[in-house]
Amino acid sequence: MTDFLSAIGLVLCIEGALYALAPGTVRRMVEQLPMLSDGALRMGGLAAATIGVILVYMVRG
């Protein structure tokens, strides 16, 4: 459980840093989300999840 909470905290730190350092870029990206198809969003999510699992495996394995 400690690892899970640490991971959530790290995600929040990274996401918060993005909002703090580049708010205009984040806003433009969010405005473009409705233009993407469900398939493109799904593939992006699957790619991000796969990369995350690989990184965790490399670090913890």
Helices and strands as residue ranges (DSSP letters): H 2-21, H 23-32, G 33-35, H 38-60
